[in-house]
């Protein structure tokens, strides 16, 4: 029996949530989780449909992208996930999808503005979009450079305050303290993208909500003085 059985099963279950929430089609997208003590991640195999894959199909790789366990190739996005784990030391899971509305914003190369309190509940600022990749980056180690683009974009943004990003021309990546939280953030991001697009289609001149309202909604769910939900001690209660 694999010593990574629990990690594989957890990542399998998280991957199954992507089609359940309408975030992927066919073989699109992937979820990974990291075991920092063991120095490995588990991730969906490349090009395998969600209906066909099993927990045993999840591939274990180390943080140098060497396959530790698994008969199939890991996701083609594995190197991007590894970059995020290396630079964002607090995260435990990463998700990439090709969800329609999130991808639309990424293809437009536009960040998602804070137009309402639903957005402010989950992020205190706009969801950033990376700059386009250069020809050299594209022709080089493309997946690693995709991760580097995300890290570059978060130079002045806390990855704990904003747990999601749009990669220009490509699509969304989300993360969280656990793979389950990363999936939750992927669902939230798609809803924020949809709401923002619909809002701006109704009124292209819509302005973002005030900084005071953003702060109120963000802090009532995050931080030491949060009071949303039934648990004590702050943090996201969703």
N, C-alpha and C positions, 0 to 999 in steps of 0.2 A: 504493500500500500504506500502511496506517495506521501512523503512528509509534508507536502504542500497541499494536501487534500482539502483542508478547510479554506485555504486561500483561493484555490481553484473554484470551489463550490460557491464561495461568496461572489467572486467575479462573474461566474456564469449567471447567477441569479440577477446581478446588476445589469448584465448585458441583456437579459431577457426583458427587462423593464423598458428598454428603448423602443422596441416595436409596440409594446403594450401601450405606451404613451404617444405613439404615432410620430416618433422622432427619427425613425429610420425606415428604409425599405430594402428588401433583398439582403445584400451583404454590407450595406453602408454602416459606417460608424463603429465605435468600439468603446469599451470601458476597461480600465486597468485599476489595480490596487497594488500598493507597495507594502512589503514587509521589511522595514528598515533594519531591524535586528539581523535578519537573514541576508539583507542586501540584495533582494530580488523583487521583481514585480510579476504579477500574473496578468495576462492580457488575452483578448480574443484572437483566435487564429485568423490569418488573412484569407478573405474571399470565401468564408464558410457562412452559410445562411443560418439565421437564428433558429429556424425550425429543425435543422439537422444537427447542430452542434450539441455536445454534451459537456458536463463539467470536466471530464477527463481531457477534452480537447483544448482547454485553456493552456496557454504556453507560458512557461516560467523562464524569464530571462534575468540576467544580472544587470547592474547599472552601467555596464560597458556593452550592453546589447548582445551578450553571448547567451545562446540558448542553454539553459540548465536542465530543463526537462520539457519534453513534448515532441511529438512526431511530426507536427506541422509547423509551417513558418508562422511567426507571430505577425500581428497586424503591421501593415506597411507604415503606420503612424507611430510605431513603437519608439523610435528615436525622439520624436517630439515629446512623448510622454516622459521619457527619461530626462530630457532637459528640464522639464517642469519639476520633476522630483528632485533633481540636483539643486535647482535654484530656489525652489519654494519648499524649504525644509519642513514646514508645518503641515503640508498636505498629505493625505493618505489615499486619494483616489483621483483619477482624471477621466473625463468623458469627451469624446469627439463625436459629433453627429453631422448630418446634412439636412437638418430640419429646415423646412421651407422658408419660414419668415426670418429666422436667424441668418440663413444663407443669403437671403435677398439683401439684408443690410450689409453683409460682408461683401457681396458682389458689387454693391453700390459704393463700397469703401467708406461707409458712414458709421460713426458711433451712434448708439441708441440714447437719445436724450431723456432726462428725467421729466416726463410729462405729467406724472401723477403719483399718487401715494403707493400704488401697488409696486412700482419701481423702487420708491424710497424705502419700502419695507425690507427690500433685499439688497439694495446698494445705494450708497449715499452720493453717488455721482454717475455720470453717463457710463454706459458699457463701451469701453474703448474698442477701436478698430485699428489694427496694425497698419503700417505703411506697406505699400506693395513691395514685393521682393525684387531684388535686382536680377539681371540676367546671370550674373556670376553666382548668386545664391541659388538660383533655380537649377543651374547646370552643375552645381557642386553637390554637397551633402544636403539635399533638399529638405528632408524631414528634420534633420538637426537644425538647419537654418530657420525652419518654420518655428521651432521652439525658441531659437535665439531672437526671432522677431517679437515673439510674445514677451520674452524677458525684457527686451529693449523697450517695449511699450509700457511696461510696468516699472520703469525707472523711478517714477515719482508717485506711483500708485501702490498701495498696500494690497498684496494678493489675498489678505484676510478680509479686507473691506469690500473688495470687488473680486468675486470668485468666478469670473467669466470674461471671455474676450472673443472678439471676432477677428479672424485672420482674413485680411483683404483678398477678395477674389476666391476664397476657399470656403470658410465656414467657421462655426463656433467650437470653442474648447471651454470646458468648465472643470472646476476642481473643488475639493472640499476636504475636510478632516478625515472623512471616510469615503469609500466609493459610493455608498448610498447617498451621502450628502452631495457628491458630485453629480449623481443622476438627478437628484432633486433640483439642483441648480440648472441642469440642462433643460428640465421641464419648465422651470421659471423663466429662463432666458427666452425660450421660444414664445411663451405667453407675453413677455414684455415686448419682444420684437413685433408680435402680431398687434398688440394694443397700440404701440407707437405708430405702426404703419397705417392702421385704420384711423387713428386720431388725426394724423397729418393729411390723410386723404379727405377727411371731412372738413378740416380747416388747416390748410398749409401754414397759416400764420400762428398756429398754437405756440404759446411760449411755455417754457418749463415752469414748474411750480416754484414757490419761493424757497430760499435756503432755510428759512425757519420751519416750514412745513416738512421739508426733506429731513432736517435734523430731528424733528419730533417723531416722525414715523420710523426713522432708522434706529434711533436710540431706545424707543420703547420695546424693540425686539432684540437689540444687541447691546452688549456692555454690562457693566456691573449694576447699573440702575434700571435694567430692562424689567418691564412688568407685564409683558404679553404672555399668555399661557399659564400653565399650572405649576411649572417648576420654579424653584428659587435659584438665585445665583447668577442671573443674567444670561446672555447668549441668545442665540436664535432658538425660539421656542416652537417653531413650526414642526 
